[in-house]
Amino acid sequence: MGVSLSGPVPAWIALGGNQGDVLATLDAAVAAIDASDGVRVLARSRNYRTPAWGRTDQPDFINAALAVESTHPAPGLLALLLDIERRFGRVRENDAARWGPRPLDLDLLVFGDQSLQLPGLELPHPRLHERAFVLVPLAEIAPGLVVPGRGRVDELLARVDASGIQAIP
């Protein structure tokens, strides 16, 4: 997974899916992340039912957010997340399926205070400030988190339409 950092770095991850037993998949994905060497889950939001975004001709999604700390550099953490997605049946190679149905989606949102632009990895996530389905669960666990170049999560959430998003009891 690459060179280890001198100490753990806080990071935030979005989770989602809309195919299969999504609640069980999200639970298993969180367990897989937490069981990974060099990663520790610190907090998890509740699950939220959210309307499909981008392509609306599909089932609602279930979304959540995680706070973790990682001793991997950002590209290493992303590689780990992509590997976990593949284990749960996610295929990213077909760009035509972008925003389409999926069993699991794991997005690295913020990694410490880093701003990065690498092939396949942009930090902070380039569209997180526009997406209520990311901001609602993220605001539950990190309302004061400052997204580099964008502002505080709670302030970003106040600027988007979060209607239609419901916490799952």
Residue frames as qw, qx, qy, qz and C-alpha x, y, z in Angstrom:
[[0.000, 0.883, 0.470, 0.000, 0.00, 0.00, 0.00],
 [0.290, 0.812, -0.080, 0.501, 2.96, 2.35, -0.21],
 [0.370, 0.260, -0.521, 0.724, 5.19, 4.09, 2.27],
 [0.416, -0.672, -0.589, 0.167, 3.86, 4.46, 5.79],
 [0.015, -0.835, 0.031, -0.549, 3.53, 7.91, 7.29],
 [0.236, 0.320, -0.658, 0.639, 5.25, 8.87, 10.53],
 [0.196, 0.156, 0.722, -0.644, 1.91, 8.89, 12.33],
 [0.228, 0.524, 0.816, 0.089, -1.75, 8.39, 11.62],
 [0.069, 0.005, -0.206, -0.976, -3.58, 10.95, 9.51],
 [0.421, 0.402, 0.620, -0.526, -7.32, 11.60, 9.94],
 [0.097, 0.032, -0.679, -0.727, -9.40, 10.88, 6.86],
 [0.539, 0.287, 0.448, -0.653, -13.08, 10.83, 5.97],
 [0.037, -0.018, 0.901, 0.431, -14.76, 8.31, 3.69],
 [0.632, 0.143, 0.051, -0.760, -18.20, 8.23, 2.07],
 [0.200, 0.007, 0.978, 0.067, -19.96, 4.88, 1.75],
 [0.588, 0.294, 0.107, -0.746, -22.96, 4.03, -0.35],
 [0.056, -0.033, 0.944, 0.323, -24.77, 1.49, -2.45],
 [0.597, 0.176, 0.142, -0.769, -28.13, 0.59, -3.94],
 [0.733, 0.194, -0.571, -0.316, -27.84, -3.04, -5.07],
 [0.611, -0.025, -0.764, 0.206, -28.35, -6.15, -2.95],
 [0.585, -0.693, -0.398, 0.139, -28.48, -6.09, 0.85],
 [0.297, 0.737, -0.157, 0.587, -26.91, -2.65, 1.14],
 [0.511, -0.765, 0.212, -0.330, -27.11, -2.41, 4.95],
 [0.931, -0.261, 0.203, 0.157, -25.23, -5.71, 5.33],
 [0.727, 0.468, 0.023, 0.502, -22.73, -4.66, 2.65],
 [0.020, 0.841, -0.185, 0.508, -22.02, -1.34, 4.37],
 [0.721, -0.628, 0.250, -0.150, -21.54, -3.09, 7.73],
 [0.938, -0.005, 0.186, 0.294, -19.17, -5.62, 6.15],
 [0.525, 0.669, -0.036, 0.524, -17.26, -2.88, 4.29],
 [0.269, -0.849, 0.246, -0.381, -16.77, -0.90, 7.53],
 [0.866, -0.417, 0.275, 0.026, -15.52, -4.07, 9.23],
 [0.854, 0.302, 0.116, 0.409, -13.11, -4.70, 6.32],
 [0.229, 0.822, -0.144, 0.502, -11.79, -1.14, 6.50],
 [0.511, -0.754, 0.290, -0.294, -11.32, -1.36, 10.27],
 [0.934, -0.210, 0.266, 0.114, -9.58, -4.76, 9.95],
 [0.696, 0.635, -0.081, 0.325, -7.08, -3.38, 7.41],
 [0.691, -0.272, -0.122, 0.659, -3.51, -2.86, 8.55],
 [0.308, -0.002, 0.059, 0.949, -2.78, 0.80, 9.13],
 [0.282, -0.390, -0.310, -0.820, -6.42, 1.94, 9.29],
 [0.115, -0.293, -0.810, 0.494, -8.66, 2.43, 12.33],
 [0.176, -0.634, -0.519, -0.545, -12.30, 3.48, 12.21],
 [0.123, 0.021, -0.473, 0.872, -12.95, 6.32, 14.67],
 [0.379, 0.347, 0.434, -0.740, -16.60, 7.16, 13.96],
 [0.070, 0.240, 0.833, 0.493, -19.46, 6.09, 11.72],
 [0.379, 0.001, 0.021, -0.925, -22.59, 8.03, 10.88],
 [0.636, 0.267, 0.619, -0.375, -26.03, 6.54, 10.79],
 [0.303, 0.185, 0.766, 0.536, -27.23, 5.17, 7.48],
 [0.298, 0.495, 0.139, -0.805, -29.31, 7.48, 5.30],
 [0.528, 0.479, 0.672, 0.202, -31.74, 6.69, 2.48],
 [0.025, -0.584, 0.167, 0.794, -30.97, 9.17, -0.30],
 [0.705, 0.634, 0.192, -0.254, -32.52, 9.78, -3.72],
 [0.778, 0.153, 0.336, 0.508, -30.40, 8.64, -6.66],
 [0.043, -0.859, 0.118, 0.497, -28.18, 11.42, -7.96],
 [0.090, -0.438, 0.682, 0.579, -26.86, 11.93, -11.49],
 [0.353, -0.076, -0.795, -0.487, -28.94, 9.09, -12.92],
 [0.439, -0.122, 0.446, -0.771, -32.34, 9.13, -11.23],
 [0.812, 0.092, -0.317, -0.482, -33.75, 6.03, -13.00],
 [0.566, 0.141, -0.775, 0.242, -32.52, 3.64, -10.31],
 [0.615, -0.606, -0.500, 0.062, -33.29, 2.68, -6.70],
 [0.273, -0.920, 0.167, -0.224, -32.54, 5.03, -3.83],
 [0.554, 0.390, -0.603, 0.421, -29.09, 4.74, -2.27],
 [0.691, -0.702, -0.150, 0.087, -28.11, 4.13, 1.30],
 [0.444, 0.645, -0.297, 0.546, -25.21, 6.37, 2.32],
 [0.688, -0.690, -0.117, 0.190, -23.04, 6.81, 5.39],
 [0.306, 0.820, -0.360, 0.324, -19.73, 8.40, 6.35],
 [0.873, -0.309, -0.209, 0.315, -16.68, 7.24, 8.28],
 [0.044, -0.906, 0.395, -0.144, -13.92, 9.01, 10.15],
 [0.965, -0.043, -0.103, 0.239, -10.72, 6.97, 10.17],
 [0.166, -0.858, 0.445, 0.195, -7.07, 7.40, 10.88],
 [0.930, 0.352, 0.017, 0.106, -4.56, 5.92, 8.49],
 [0.501, -0.629, 0.410, 0.429, -0.84, 5.35, 8.47],
 [0.615, 0.322, 0.544, 0.472, -1.03, 4.93, 4.67],
 [0.021, -0.253, 0.196, 0.947, -0.50, 7.92, 2.39],
 [0.556, 0.381, 0.186, -0.715, -3.66, 9.00, 0.57],
 [0.580, 0.366, -0.572, -0.450, -3.00, 6.92, -2.60],
 [0.195, 0.129, -0.959, 0.162, -2.44, 3.83, -0.45],
 [0.324, 0.232, 0.660, -0.636, -5.68, 4.37, 1.46],
 [0.603, 0.414, -0.123, -0.671, -7.56, 4.86, -1.81],
 [0.435, 0.303, -0.818, -0.226, -6.06, 1.63, -3.21],
 [0.038, 0.040, 0.919, -0.391, -7.27, -0.20, -0.11],
 [0.467, 0.356, 0.381, -0.714, -10.80, 1.24, -0.53],
 [0.577, 0.425, -0.419, -0.557, -10.90, 0.29, -4.21],
 [0.257, 0.186, -0.948, 0.005, -9.80, -3.26, -3.35],
 [0.235, 0.201, 0.781, -0.542, -12.63, -3.53, -0.80],
 [0.557, 0.421, 0.006, -0.716, -15.11, -2.28, -3.43],
 [0.483, 0.349, -0.720, -0.355, -13.93, -4.98, -5.85],
 [0.040, 0.045, -0.964, 0.261, -14.36, -7.67, -3.17],
 [0.350, 0.387, 0.625, -0.581, -18.01, -6.62, -2.91],
 [0.510, 0.468, 0.693, 0.201, -18.56, -6.76, -6.68],
 [0.168, 0.891, 0.056, -0.419, -17.99, -3.15, -7.72],
 [0.676, 0.226, 0.400, 0.576, -16.63, -2.70, -11.25],
 [0.043, -0.811, -0.058, 0.580, -15.31, 0.81, -11.96],
 [0.420, -0.146, 0.586, 0.677, -13.72, 0.16, -15.37],
 [0.186, 0.542, 0.675, 0.465, -16.88, 0.97, -17.36],
 [0.073, -0.156, -0.179, 0.969, -17.25, 4.75, -17.21],
 [0.327, -0.291, -0.542, -0.718, -20.63, 4.44, -18.97],
 [0.545, -0.502, -0.671, 0.018, -21.97, 3.14, -15.63],
 [0.213, 0.127, -0.355, 0.901, -20.94, 6.33, -13.84],
 [0.355, -0.081, 0.296, -0.883, -23.51, 7.28, -11.20],
 [0.683, -0.073, -0.551, -0.474, -25.34, 4.04, -11.95],
 [0.860, -0.437, 0.004, -0.264, -26.45, 1.27, -9.60],
 [0.430, 0.492, -0.693, 0.304, -23.72, -0.36, -7.51],
 [0.762, -0.399, -0.505, 0.073, -23.37, -2.72, -4.58],
 [0.592, -0.641, -0.126, 0.472, -20.75, -0.53, -2.88],
 [0.386, 0.771, -0.019, 0.506, -19.15, 2.85, -3.41],
 [0.632, -0.604, -0.136, 0.466, -16.27, 4.04, -1.22],
 [0.383, 0.788, 0.026, 0.481, -14.96, 7.55, -1.80],
 [0.562, -0.281, -0.262, 0.733, -12.02, 9.14, -0.02],
 [0.031, 0.923, 0.355, 0.146, -13.35, 12.61, 0.77],
 [0.067, -0.923, 0.280, -0.256, -10.71, 14.36, 2.87],
 [0.883, -0.046, -0.276, 0.377, -7.24, 13.24, 3.96],
 [0.489, -0.380, -0.196, 0.760, -5.83, 15.44, 6.71],
 [0.126, 0.816, 0.105, -0.554, -5.42, 18.92, 5.34],
 [0.406, -0.178, 0.650, 0.618, -4.04, 17.70, 2.01],
 [0.586, 0.673, 0.058, -0.448, -5.01, 19.08, -1.36],
 [0.437, -0.258, 0.766, 0.394, -3.90, 16.66, -4.09],
 [0.714, 0.548, -0.039, -0.434, -4.40, 16.22, -7.80],
 [0.267, -0.359, 0.863, 0.235, -3.11, 12.85, -8.94],
 [0.470, 0.063, -0.684, -0.554, -4.34, 10.51, -11.67],
 [0.570, -0.291, -0.756, -0.137, -7.40, 8.84, -10.13],
 [0.482, -0.550, -0.535, 0.424, -7.27, 10.82, -6.88],
 [0.073, 0.570, 0.022, 0.818, -8.29, 14.39, -6.18],
 [0.474, -0.537, -0.591, 0.371, -8.42, 15.64, -2.60],
 [0.469, 0.131, 0.702, -0.520, -10.55, 16.93, -1.21],
 [0.391, 0.384, 0.811, 0.203, -13.10, 15.01, -3.27],
 [0.125, 0.053, 0.294, 0.946, -13.95, 17.47, -6.07],
 [0.344, -0.395, -0.466, -0.713, -17.74, 17.34, -5.72],
 [0.354, -0.330, -0.795, 0.366, -18.33, 16.64, -2.04],
 [0.003, 0.243, 0.290, -0.926, -19.41, 20.24, -1.41],
 [0.410, 0.044, -0.370, -0.832, -22.28, 19.81, -3.93],
 [0.556, -0.104, -0.787, -0.246, -23.66, 16.51, -2.66],
 [0.569, -0.469, 0.227, -0.636, -26.16, 16.40, 0.17],
 [0.965, -0.106, -0.202, -0.127, -25.93, 12.59, 0.22],
 [0.681, 0.206, -0.425, 0.559, -22.29, 13.00, 1.30],
 [0.036, 0.460, -0.293, 0.837, -22.65, 16.09, 3.47],
 [0.694, -0.488, -0.077, -0.524, -25.59, 14.90, 5.62],
 [0.930, -0.267, -0.220, 0.128, -23.81, 11.83, 7.03],
 [0.590, 0.284, -0.273, 0.705, -20.46, 13.66, 7.15],
 [0.168, -0.585, 0.129, -0.783, -22.02, 16.52, 9.14],
 [0.821, -0.483, -0.191, -0.237, -23.31, 14.00, 11.68],
 [0.889, -0.262, -0.112, 0.359, -19.77, 12.88, 12.59],
 [0.551, -0.154, 0.060, 0.818, -17.67, 15.94, 11.64],
 [0.167, 0.897, 0.407, 0.035, -19.73, 19.15, 11.39],
 [0.179, -0.932, 0.154, 0.276, -16.71, 21.35, 12.11],
 [0.737, -0.043, 0.451, 0.502, -14.38, 19.58, 9.68],
 [0.185, 0.791, -0.185, -0.553, -12.76, 22.12, 7.38],
 [0.816, 0.372, 0.381, 0.224, -12.68, 20.85, 3.81],
 [0.413, -0.390, 0.266, 0.779, -9.54, 22.40, 2.29],
 [0.068, -0.014, 0.473, 0.878, -10.49, 25.18, -0.10],
 [0.266, -0.447, -0.703, -0.484, -14.24, 24.77, 0.54],
 [0.358, -0.481, 0.203, -0.774, -15.07, 25.53, 4.18],
 [0.314, -0.155, 0.806, -0.477, -16.69, 23.79, 7.15],
 [0.064, -0.193, -0.950, -0.237, -18.91, 20.77, 6.53],
 [0.062, 0.599, 0.692, -0.399, -21.88, 22.25, 8.44],
 [0.152, 0.627, -0.054, -0.762, -21.67, 25.44, 6.35],
 [0.109, 0.192, -0.779, -0.587, -21.41, 23.45, 3.11],
 [0.012, 0.360, 0.933, -0.023, -24.47, 21.41, 4.11],
 [0.129, 0.633, 0.425, -0.635, -26.47, 24.59, 4.72],
 [0.177, 0.516, -0.346, -0.763, -25.92, 25.52, 1.03],
 [0.192, 0.066, -0.875, -0.439, -27.36, 22.34, -0.53],
 [0.715, -0.147, -0.104, -0.675, -30.85, 20.86, -0.78],
 [0.004, 0.214, -0.952, 0.217, -30.99, 17.93, 1.64],
 [0.706, 0.071, 0.236, -0.664, -34.72, 17.31, 1.23],
 [0.879, 0.238, -0.312, -0.271, -35.54, 13.69, 0.56],
 [0.445, 0.340, -0.759, 0.331, -32.67, 12.38, 2.70],
 [0.739, -0.513, -0.019, -0.437, -33.88, 10.30, 5.62],
 [0.126, -0.483, 0.821, -0.277, -31.99, 8.66, 8.49],
 [0.735, -0.082, -0.630, -0.237, -32.63, 4.93, 8.70],
 [0.602, -0.629, 0.270, -0.411, -33.54, 4.00, 12.29]]
